[in-house]
Amino acid sequence: MHSRERNPLMSLLMGLAGFLHKLLRCTDRCIHLQQAEQQLKTAKDNFQKIFNAAPVGMMIIDENTAITRVNNVVKKLINAEESDVIGQQPGNILSCIHSSDDAQGCGHGPACSDCSIRRTFEQVLHTETAMRDIEAESVLVLDGHEVKLWLNINAETVNIDGKQKVVVALETITQRKQAESNLKEYAEIQSQSNRELKLMQEQITELNRGLEATVAQRTEYIETLLEQKNRFIRQLGHDLKTPLVPLVAGLPLILDSVEDEQNSMRVSRCIDSVNYIHKLVDKTLHFMHASSEEQHLNGEYIDLTKICRDICACWRPVLNDGPLKIVCRLSRAYPVFADPTAVREIVENIISNAVKYSGDADSGQIILEASMGETHVVLTVCDTGIGIDAQQLKHVFEEFYKVDPSRHDRTSAGLGLSICRGLINKLSGRMAIDSKGPGQGTTVTIELPTHETVRIS
């Protein structure tokens, strides 16, 4: 009897153990389910945070292209809350200009079939293939004003709550497209400018060719004229000198035989005129010879100091201890590479002019000084004479030009300085004349090379 009484108790205990086991399994499943739900909730929260925190516009659309969710960027762009846009078509919430073409809104107007944004959404839904970096232009109505907006679109299908949807990322690239447009416009302008510049360069090149040809022709013509002038002057000089020879020789003899004083004065004036013409012819021929390429100077090393001292010594008796003094301050040797005859003629001419234009003053000086440069010796001849005004200084090297008051001086041909400059140029030197004005003297500066750096012709 005792064993039969234990069987119901054991059965009860066994049944209770089985129930507890099932209860534990259910409890474990509930715990796992709660954990899964918590993880899912956490994942959804994280997704929502990421979705809202995205720096570009984000939206989720369903199989009918209706909006199911938008992020903060989109809400700020359309100035609306998410609850106001759920179930709306993207064109309606973005205020696409064509959304009002049909009473049913976005997707039903005649322009909607050509909308690249809408075509992108539909293609992703139908093909379940992601599309990247689709650039589309849309015209929106914002605050009553039409605004052209460029969007960069990325779209991909996702499964949310067992339903196929599309996550869309919208980024405004209007500024970039405008910059690209400006850059393209600038490139076109630059290309046009380059074409115009190339055309101008070709025109300038053609003009230069024409100018060079014209200059060559004019140069040849001028050289021909100069050669004709030189030939004419040489021929005229020789033609004049031939009849002048008996006049220069015979008139003094006639003067000696004339006893009448009045006739004697007339013959004297004739002699002066003939001598002036003879001197003018000689000077002109000398100038032509000095300026031509036919004259060849012989370069050698000479002492400029010795030449200057010799010339000053020759002038002192002429001045005859008068009020005008000539002073040579070259206290050392100054070697130059030049033609000695040409240098002597240059210095002689400068000192002669200084004496001539020192006037009848009670006192005066002509001072010669020199200094050594790197490649040239600089010789200055300063006088205290009548000076030259600025306007006359511009013409002193011109042929036959005479500075007042020597303009009517029959002893001056107006060629001395022109001859000097021609010789200086042949010696590879330089010559300059300066004066502070009338009554303030004149300074003549010449530079002669110290070495055979330039060929003397």
C-alpha positions as CSV (number, residue, x, y, z in Angstrom):
1,M,0.0,0.0,0.0
2,H,2.8,2.4,0.7
3,S,4.3,2.1,-2.8
4,R,1.0,2.8,-4.4
5,E,0.5,6.0,-2.3
6,R,3.9,7.4,-3.6
7,N,3.1,7.2,-7.3
8,P,0.7,10.2,-7.5
9,L,3.3,12.3,-5.6
10,M,6.1,11.4,-7.9
11,S,3.9,12.2,-10.9
12,L,3.1,15.5,-9.5
13,L,6.7,16.3,-8.8
14,M,7.7,15.2,-12.3
15,G,5.0,17.3,-13.8
16,L,6.0,20.3,-11.7
17,A,9.6,19.8,-12.8
18,G,8.6,19.8,-16.5
19,F,6.5,22.9,-16.0
20,L,9.4,24.7,-14.4
21,H,11.7,23.7,-17.2
22,K,9.3,25.1,-19.8
23,L,8.9,28.2,-17.7
24,L,12.6,28.7,-17.6
25,R,12.8,28.2,-21.3
26,C,10.1,30.7,-21.9
27,T,11.8,33.1,-19.5
28,D,15.0,32.8,-21.4
29,R,13.2,33.4,-24.7
30,C,11.5,36.5,-23.2
31,I,14.8,37.8,-21.9
32,H,16.4,37.2,-25.4
33,L,13.4,38.8,-27.0
34,Q,13.6,41.8,-24.7
35,Q,17.3,42.1,-25.4
36,A,16.7,41.8,-29.2
37,E,14.0,44.5,-28.9
38,Q,16.4,46.7,-26.9
39,Q,19.1,46.2,-29.5
40,L,16.7,46.9,-32.3
41,K,15.5,50.0,-30.5
42,T,19.1,51.1,-29.9
43,A,19.9,50.5,-33.6
44,K,16.8,52.5,-34.6
45,D,17.8,55.3,-32.3
46,N,21.4,55.3,-33.6
47,F,20.1,55.2,-37.2
48,Q,17.8,58.1,-36.4
49,K,20.7,60.1,-34.8
50,I,23.0,59.4,-37.8
51,F,20.1,60.2,-40.2
52,N,19.4,63.5,-38.5
53,A,23.1,64.4,-38.0
54,A,24.0,63.9,-41.6
55,P,25.4,67.1,-43.1
56,V,23.3,66.6,-46.3
57,G,19.6,66.3,-46.9
58,M,18.3,62.8,-46.2
59,M,14.9,61.3,-46.9
60,I,13.3,57.8,-47.1
61,I,10.7,57.2,-49.7
62,D,8.4,54.2,-50.2
63,E,7.5,52.2,-53.2
64,N,5.1,55.0,-54.3
65,T,7.9,57.6,-54.0
66,A,6.1,59.1,-51.0
67,I,8.2,60.4,-48.2
68,T,8.3,58.4,-45.0
69,R,11.0,60.2,-43.1
70,V,13.3,63.3,-43.5
71,N,16.3,64.6,-41.6
72,N,17.0,68.0,-40.0
73,V,18.7,69.4,-43.2
74,V,15.5,68.8,-45.3
75,K,13.3,70.2,-42.5
76,K,15.4,73.3,-42.4
77,L,15.4,73.6,-46.2
78,I,11.6,73.4,-46.5
79,N,10.9,75.1,-43.2
80,A,8.5,72.4,-42.0
81,E,8.3,69.6,-39.5
82,E,8.5,65.9,-40.4
83,S,4.8,65.3,-39.6
84,D,3.9,67.9,-42.3
85,V,5.7,66.0,-45.0
86,I,5.0,62.3,-44.3
87,G,3.2,60.8,-47.3
88,Q,4.1,63.8,-49.6
89,Q,5.8,63.6,-52.9
90,P,9.4,65.0,-52.9
91,G,8.5,67.7,-55.5
92,N,5.6,69.0,-53.3
93,I,7.7,69.5,-50.2
94,L,10.7,70.9,-52.2
95,S,8.3,73.4,-53.9
96,C,9.3,72.3,-57.4
97,I,8.0,74.8,-59.9
98,H,6.3,72.0,-61.8
99,S,4.4,70.5,-58.8
100,S,1.6,73.0,-59.4
101,D,1.2,72.1,-63.1
102,D,-1.3,69.4,-62.1
103,A,-3.9,69.4,-59.3
104,Q,-2.5,66.1,-58.0
105,G,0.9,67.6,-57.6
106,C,4.3,66.1,-58.1
107,G,4.5,63.2,-60.5
108,H,1.4,64.1,-62.5
109,G,2.4,67.2,-64.5
110,P,3.6,67.1,-68.1
111,A,7.2,67.9,-67.1
112,C,7.4,65.2,-64.4
113,S,8.2,62.4,-66.9
114,D,11.4,64.3,-67.8
115,C,12.4,65.0,-64.2
116,S,15.8,63.5,-63.6
117,I,15.3,63.4,-59.8
118,R,12.0,61.4,-60.1
119,R,13.5,59.1,-62.7
120,T,16.4,58.4,-60.3
121,F,14.0,57.4,-57.5
122,E,11.9,55.2,-59.7
123,Q,14.9,53.4,-61.3
124,V,16.4,52.5,-57.9
125,L,13.0,51.2,-56.8
126,H,12.5,49.1,-59.9
127,T,16.0,47.8,-60.3
128,E,17.0,47.7,-56.6
129,T,20.4,49.1,-57.8
130,A,22.1,52.0,-56.0
131,M,22.8,55.1,-58.0
132,R,25.7,57.5,-57.1
133,D,26.5,61.1,-57.7
134,I,23.6,61.9,-60.0
135,E,23.6,65.7,-60.7
136,A,20.2,67.2,-61.4
137,E,19.0,70.8,-61.9
138,S,15.7,71.8,-60.5
139,V,13.7,75.1,-60.3
140,L,12.2,75.6,-56.8
141,V,9.9,78.4,-55.6
142,L,11.3,79.7,-52.3
143,D,9.7,82.7,-50.6
144,G,7.8,83.5,-53.8
145,H,11.0,83.6,-55.9
146,E,12.1,81.1,-58.5
147,V,15.5,79.6,-57.5
148,K,17.6,77.4,-59.7
149,L,19.1,74.6,-57.6
150,W,21.7,72.0,-58.5
151,L,21.5,68.7,-56.4
152,N,23.8,65.8,-56.1
153,I,21.8,62.7,-55.5
154,N,22.8,59.3,-54.0
155,A,20.0,56.7,-53.6
156,E,20.0,53.0,-52.4
157,T,17.3,50.5,-51.5
158,V,16.8,49.4,-47.9
159,N,14.4,47.0,-46.1
160,I,12.6,48.7,-43.3
161,D,10.0,46.7,-41.3
162,G,9.8,44.2,-44.1
163,K,9.1,46.8,-46.8
164,Q,11.4,47.9,-49.7
165,K,12.3,51.6,-49.4
166,V,14.8,54.0,-50.8
167,V,17.3,56.1,-48.7
168,V,18.1,59.3,-50.6
169,A,20.9,61.7,-49.8
170,L,20.6,65.2,-51.4
171,E,23.5,67.6,-51.4
172,T,23.3,71.2,-52.8
173,I,26.0,71.8,-55.3
174,T,24.7,75.0,-56.8
175,Q,27.8,77.0,-55.8
176,R,30.1,74.4,-57.2
177,K,28.2,74.3,-60.5
178,Q,28.2,78.1,-60.6
179,A,31.9,78.1,-60.0
180,E,32.3,75.5,-62.8
181,S,30.1,77.6,-65.1
182,N,32.2,80.7,-64.3
183,L,35.4,78.8,-64.8
184,K,34.1,77.4,-68.1
185,E,33.0,80.9,-69.2
186,Y,36.4,82.3,-68.1
187,A,38.2,79.5,-70.0
188,E,36.1,80.4,-73.1
189,I,36.9,84.1,-72.6
190,Q,40.6,83.2,-72.1
191,S,40.6,81.0,-75.2
192,Q,39.0,83.8,-77.2
193,S,41.5,86.3,-75.8
194,N,44.3,83.9,-76.7
195,R,43.0,83.6,-80.3
196,E,42.7,87.4,-80.5
197,L,46.2,87.7,-79.0
198,K,47.6,85.2,-81.5
199,L,45.9,87.1,-84.3
200,M,47.3,90.4,-83.0
201,Q,50.8,88.8,-82.8
202,E,50.5,87.6,-86.3
203,Q,49.4,91.1,-87.4
204,I,52.2,92.7,-85.4
205,T,54.7,90.3,-87.0
206,E,53.4,91.2,-90.4
207,L,53.5,94.9,-89.6
208,N,57.1,94.4,-88.3
209,R,58.0,92.7,-91.5
210,G,56.5,95.6,-93.5
211,L,58.2,98.1,-91.1
212,E,61.6,96.4,-91.4
213,A,61.2,96.4,-95.2
214,T,60.2,100.1,-95.1
215,V,63.1,101.0,-92.8
216,A,65.5,99.1,-94.9
217,Q,64.3,100.9,-98.0
218,R,64.4,104.3,-96.3
219,T,67.8,103.5,-94.8
220,E,69.1,102.6,-98.3
221,Y,67.5,105.8,-99.7
222,I,69.0,108.0,-96.9
223,E,72.4,106.4,-97.4
224,T,72.2,107.1,-101.1
225,L,71.2,110.7,-100.4
226,L,74.1,111.0,-97.9
227,E,76.5,109.6,-100.4
228,Q,75.2,112.0,-103.1
229,K,75.6,114.9,-100.6
230,N,79.1,113.8,-99.8
231,R,80.0,113.5,-103.4
232,F,78.5,116.9,-104.2
233,I,80.3,118.6,-101.3
234,R,83.6,117.0,-102.3
235,Q,83.2,118.0,-105.9
236,L,82.1,121.5,-104.9
237,G,85.0,121.8,-102.6
238,H,87.5,120.8,-105.2
239,D,85.8,123.0,-107.8
240,L,85.9,126.0,-105.4
241,K,89.5,125.4,-104.3
242,T,90.8,125.4,-107.9
243,P,89.9,129.1,-108.6
244,L,90.7,130.1,-105.0
245,V,94.3,129.1,-105.4
246,P,95.3,132.0,-107.7
247,L,93.1,134.4,-105.7
248,V,94.8,133.4,-102.4
249,A,98.2,133.8,-104.0
250,G,97.6,136.8,-106.2
251,L,95.5,139.1,-104.1
252,P,98.3,139.8,-101.6
253,L,100.6,140.7,-104.5
254,I,97.9,143.1,-105.8
255,L,97.6,144.6,-102.4
256,D,101.3,145.4,-102.3
257,S,101.1,147.2,-105.6
258,V,98.0,149.3,-104.7
259,E,99.0,152.8,-103.4
260,D,95.5,154.3,-103.0
261,E,94.2,153.8,-99.4
262,Q,90.6,153.3,-100.4
263,N,91.5,150.6,-103.0
264,S,93.8,149.0,-100.6
265,M,90.9,148.6,-98.1
266,R,88.8,147.1,-100.9
267,V,91.5,144.6,-101.8
268,S,92.0,143.7,-98.1
269,R,88.3,143.0,-97.7
270,C,88.5,140.7,-100.8
271,I,91.5,138.9,-99.3
272,D,89.5,138.4,-96.0
273,S,86.6,137.0,-98.0
274,V,88.7,134.7,-100.1
275,N,90.5,133.5,-97.0
276,Y,87.2,132.8,-95.3
277,I,85.9,130.9,-98.3
278,H,89.1,129.0,-98.5
279,K,89.0,128.1,-94.8
280,L,85.3,127.1,-95.1
281,V,86.0,124.8,-98.0
282,D,88.9,123.2,-96.1
283,K,86.9,122.8,-93.0
284,T,84.0,121.3,-94.9
285,L,86.2,118.8,-96.7
286,H,87.9,117.9,-93.5
287,F,84.5,117.4,-91.8
288,M,83.4,115.2,-94.7
289,H,86.6,113.2,-94.4
290,A,86.3,112.9,-90.6
291,S,82.7,111.7,-90.8
292,S,83.2,109.2,-93.6
293,E,84.2,105.6,-93.2
294,E,87.1,106.2,-95.5
295,Q,89.1,107.8,-92.8
296,H,91.1,105.3,-90.7
297,L,92.6,106.2,-87.4
298,N,95.7,104.5,-86.0
299,G,95.2,103.5,-82.4
300,E,98.2,103.4,-80.1
301,Y,99.0,104.0,-76.4
302,I,99.7,107.7,-75.9
303,D,100.0,110.0,-72.9
304,L,97.1,112.4,-72.8
305,T,98.9,114.6,-70.2
306,K,101.8,115.3,-72.6
307,I,99.5,116.3,-75.5
308,C,97.5,118.7,-73.2
309,R,100.7,120.3,-71.8
310,D,102.1,120.8,-75.3
311,I,99.0,122.4,-76.5
312,C,98.7,124.7,-73.5
313,A,102.4,125.7,-73.9
314,C,101.6,126.7,-77.5
315,W,98.7,128.9,-76.5
316,R,100.4,130.8,-73.7
317,P,102.4,133.0,-76.1
318,V,99.3,133.7,-78.1
319,L,97.5,134.9,-74.9
320,N,100.6,137.0,-74.4
321,D,100.3,137.3,-70.6
322,G,96.8,138.8,-71.0
323,P,93.9,138.6,-68.6
324,L,92.9,135.1,-69.8
325,K,95.0,132.3,-68.3
326,I,95.2,128.7,-69.4
327,V,95.9,126.2,-66.6
328,C,96.8,122.5,-67.1
329,R,96.2,120.5,-63.9
330,L,97.2,117.1,-65.3
331,S,99.9,116.3,-62.8
332,R,100.4,112.6,-63.7
333,A,100.5,110.5,-66.8
334,Y,97.1,109.5,-68.3
335,P,97.6,106.7,-70.9
336,V,94.9,106.3,-73.5
337,F,94.5,104.1,-76.5
338,A,93.8,106.5,-79.4
339,D,95.1,108.2,-82.5
340,P,97.5,111.0,-81.4
341,T,96.8,113.3,-84.3
342,A,93.0,113.0,-83.8
343,V,93.4,113.6,-80.0
344,R,95.5,116.7,-80.6
345,E,93.0,118.1,-83.1
346,I,90.1,117.5,-80.6
347,V,91.9,119.2,-77.7
348,E,93.1,122.1,-79.9
349,N,89.6,122.7,-81.1
350,I,88.1,122.7,-77.6
351,I,90.8,125.1,-76.2
352,S,90.4,127.3,-79.3
353,N,86.7,127.6,-78.7
354,A,87.3,128.3,-75.0
355,V,89.7,131.2,-75.9
356,K,87.3,132.5,-78.6
357,Y,84.2,132.6,-76.3
358,S,86.0,133.9,-73.2
359,G,85.2,137.4,-74.5
360,D,87.0,140.6,-73.5
361,A,86.7,140.1,-69.7
362,D,89.3,141.6,-67.4
363,S,90.1,138.2,-66.2
364,G,89.3,134.5,-67.0
365,Q,90.6,131.0,-66.8
366,I,90.6,127.9,-69.0
367,I,91.3,124.9,-66.8
368,L,92.2,121.4,-68.0
369,E,91.7,118.5,-65.5
370,A,91.6,114.7,-65.9
371,S,90.5,111.7,-63.9
372,M,91.0,107.9,-64.3
373,G,87.9,105.7,-64.7
374,E,87.6,101.9,-65.0
375,T,87.7,101.9,-68.8
376,H,88.1,105.5,-69.8
377,V,90.1,108.7,-69.0
378,V,87.9,111.7,-68.5
379,L,89.3,115.1,-69.6
380,T,87.4,118.3,-68.7
381,V,88.1,121.7,-70.2
382,C,86.3,124.5,-68.1
383,D,86.3,128.1,-69.1
384,T,84.8,131.2,-67.5
385,G,83.5,132.6,-70.8
386,I,80.2,133.7,-72.2
387,G,78.5,130.4,-71.6
388,I,75.6,128.8,-73.6
389,D,71.9,128.8,-72.9
390,A,69.9,125.5,-72.7
391,Q,68.3,126.0,-76.1
392,Q,71.7,126.5,-77.9
393,L,73.2,123.4,-76.1
394,K,70.8,121.2,-78.1
395,H,72.4,122.3,-81.4
396,V,76.1,122.7,-80.6
397,F,77.1,119.5,-82.4
398,E,75.0,120.3,-85.5
399,E,76.9,121.0,-88.8
400,F,77.5,124.7,-89.5
401,Y,75.7,125.8,-86.3
402,K,77.2,128.9,-84.6
403,V,76.5,130.0,-81.1
404,D,75.9,133.7,-80.6
405,P,77.8,136.0,-80.8
406,S,80.0,134.1,-83.2
407,R,77.2,133.5,-85.7
408,H,78.6,136.3,-87.8
409,D,82.2,135.6,-86.9
410,R,84.0,135.0,-90.3
411,T,86.7,133.0,-88.4
412,S,84.2,130.3,-87.5
413,A,82.8,127.8,-89.9
414,G,80.5,126.1,-87.4
415,L,82.1,122.7,-88.0
416,G,84.7,122.4,-85.2
417,L,82.5,120.6,-82.7
418,S,81.0,118.4,-85.4
419,I,84.5,117.3,-86.5
420,C,85.4,116.7,-82.8
421,R,82.4,114.5,-82.3
422,G,83.1,112.5,-85.4
423,L,86.6,111.8,-84.3
424,I,85.6,111.0,-80.8
425,N,83.1,108.4,-82.1
426,K,85.8,106.8,-84.2
427,L,88.0,106.6,-81.1
428,S,85.2,104.8,-79.2
429,G,84.9,107.7,-76.8
430,R,82.3,110.1,-75.7
431,M,81.9,113.9,-75.7
432,A,79.5,116.2,-73.9
433,I,79.1,120.0,-73.4
434,D,77.5,121.7,-70.4
435,S,76.8,125.2,-69.3
436,K,74.8,126.7,-66.5
437,G,73.7,129.5,-68.8
438,P,74.9,132.8,-70.4
439,G,77.8,134.4,-68.6
440,Q,78.6,131.3,-66.5
441,G,81.2,129.6,-68.6
442,T,81.2,126.2,-70.4
443,T,82.5,122.8,-69.5
444,V,83.5,120.3,-72.3
445,T,84.0,116.7,-71.2
446,I,85.6,114.0,-73.4
447,E,86.2,110.3,-72.5
448,L,88.9,108.3,-74.2
449,P,89.4,104.5,-73.8
450,T,92.4,103.3,-71.7
451,H,92.6,100.0,-73.6
452,E,91.9,98.6,-77.1
453,T,88.5,97.4,-76.0
454,V,86.7,98.6,-79.1
455,R,88.2,98.6,-82.6
456,I,89.2,102.1,-83.7
457,S,88.2,102.5,-87.3
